[in-house]
Amino acid sequence: MIIKSSGLISETGVAMAGKMDQDTAKVLFNEGATFVLQNMPEGSEFGIDYNSWTTGPKFRGVKMIPPGIHYIYYRYEKQYRDKLVF
């Protein structure tokens, strides 16, 4: 579910934490989208575009997503071993 979006276009794509400059971070904080994903089992794989993460106990989603079309994917490690779920 996207809960915030805007028409501002960014050339950076989705950047991982710590790998974007301060000006881009400010723009995406104010104008980017947020993808909320609740109750994701710990140890699952979650990804957006070319970035992926293994979820921890506090994972709730991704913020500061630039406007545009994105590929979002996830895999429940324990429940669906070696199968992608869309």
Sine and cosine of phi, psi and omega as CSV:
sin_phi,cos_phi,sin_psi,cos_psi,sin_omega,cos_omega
0.00,0.00,0.82,-0.57,0.09,-1.00
-1.00,-0.03,0.84,-0.55,-0.07,-1.00
-0.96,-0.26,-0.14,0.99,0.02,-1.00
-0.44,-0.90,0.74,-0.67,0.02,-1.00
-0.46,-0.89,0.25,-0.97,0.02,-1.00
-0.48,-0.88,0.05,-1.00,0.00,-1.00
-1.00,-0.05,0.06,1.00,-0.01,-1.00
-0.94,0.33,0.74,-0.67,-0.02,-1.00
-0.97,-0.23,0.76,-0.65,0.04,-1.00
-0.89,-0.46,0.60,-0.80,0.00,-1.00
-1.00,-0.03,0.03,1.00,-0.13,-0.99
-1.00,0.08,-0.35,0.94,-0.14,-0.99
0.94,0.34,-0.22,-0.98,0.03,-1.00
-0.99,0.14,0.86,-0.51,-0.03,-1.00
-0.97,-0.26,0.61,-0.79,0.05,-1.00
-0.97,0.24,0.43,-0.90,-0.02,-1.00
-0.83,0.56,0.71,-0.70,0.04,-1.00
1.00,0.05,-0.02,1.00,-0.05,-1.00
-0.86,-0.52,0.49,0.87,0.07,-1.00
-0.69,-0.72,0.46,-0.89,-0.02,-1.00
-0.97,0.24,0.27,-0.96,-0.11,-0.99
-0.90,0.44,-0.62,0.79,0.00,-1.00
-0.90,0.43,-0.68,0.73,0.04,-1.00
-0.90,0.44,-0.66,0.75,0.01,-1.00
-0.88,0.48,-0.66,0.75,0.01,-1.00
-0.90,0.44,-0.69,0.73,0.00,-1.00
-0.90,0.44,-0.73,0.69,-0.03,-1.00
-0.93,0.36,-0.51,0.86,0.06,-1.00
-0.90,0.44,-0.67,0.75,-0.04,-1.00
-1.00,0.09,-0.55,0.83,-0.16,-0.99
-0.89,-0.46,-0.13,0.99,-0.05,-1.00
-0.99,0.16,0.10,-0.99,0.00,-1.00
-0.99,-0.15,0.27,-0.96,0.07,-1.00
-0.80,-0.61,0.75,-0.67,0.06,-1.00
-0.94,-0.35,0.91,-0.42,-0.05,-1.00
-0.98,-0.18,0.77,-0.63,0.00,-1.00
-0.71,-0.70,0.96,-0.29,-0.07,-1.00
-0.99,-0.14,0.45,-0.89,0.08,-1.00
0.88,0.47,0.55,0.83,0.07,-1.00
-0.98,0.20,0.82,-0.57,-0.03,-1.00
-0.88,0.48,0.64,-0.77,0.03,-1.00
-0.87,0.49,0.67,-0.74,0.00,-1.00
1.00,0.00,0.02,1.00,0.05,-1.00
-0.98,0.20,0.29,-0.96,0.06,-1.00
-0.97,-0.23,0.71,-0.70,0.04,-1.00
-0.73,-0.68,0.66,-0.75,0.01,-1.00
-0.55,-0.84,0.42,-0.91,0.11,-0.99
-0.66,-0.75,0.82,-0.57,-0.09,-1.00
0.82,0.57,-0.87,-0.50,-0.04,-1.00
-0.99,-0.14,0.15,0.99,0.00,-1.00
-0.95,-0.32,0.65,-0.76,0.08,-1.00
-0.64,-0.77,0.44,-0.90,-0.04,-1.00
-0.67,-0.74,0.45,-0.89,0.21,-0.98
-0.99,-0.10,0.82,-0.58,-0.12,-0.99
-0.97,0.26,0.57,-0.82,0.06,-1.00
-0.95,-0.32,-0.11,-0.99,-0.05,-1.00
-0.92,0.38,-0.37,0.93,-0.04,-1.00
-0.97,-0.23,0.12,0.99,-0.04,-1.00
-0.90,0.43,0.78,-0.63,0.02,-1.00
-0.74,-0.67,-0.05,1.00,0.01,-1.00
0.64,-0.77,-0.29,-0.96,-0.06,-1.00
-0.76,-0.65,0.64,-0.77,0.04,-1.00
-0.84,-0.54,0.13,-0.99,0.03,-1.00
0.90,0.44,0.67,0.74,0.03,-1.00
-1.00,0.03,0.82,-0.57,0.00,-1.00
-0.92,0.38,0.45,-0.90,0.02,-1.00
-0.86,0.51,0.48,-0.87,0.04,-1.00
0.74,-0.67,-0.04,-1.00,0.01,-1.00
-1.00,0.02,0.73,-0.68,-0.03,-1.00
-0.76,-0.65,0.47,-0.88,0.07,-1.00
-0.99,-0.16,0.91,-0.42,-0.02,-1.00
-0.92,-0.40,0.74,-0.67,-0.02,-1.00
-0.61,-0.79,0.35,-0.94,0.03,-1.00
-0.44,-0.90,0.32,-0.95,0.03,-1.00
-0.54,-0.84,0.80,-0.60,0.08,-1.00
-0.99,0.10,0.94,-0.34,-0.10,-1.00
-0.87,0.49,-0.74,0.67,-0.12,-0.99
-0.99,0.14,-0.57,0.82,-0.11,-0.99
-1.00,0.10,-0.67,0.74,-0.06,-1.00
-0.84,-0.54,0.93,0.38,-0.07,-1.00
-0.81,0.58,0.82,-0.58,0.06,-1.00
0.89,0.46,0.42,0.91,0.09,-1.00
-0.82,-0.57,0.72,-0.69,0.08,-1.00
-1.00,0.09,0.63,-0.78,0.01,-1.00
-0.86,-0.51,0.79,-0.61,-0.01,-1.00
-0.92,-0.38,0.00,0.00,0.00,0.00
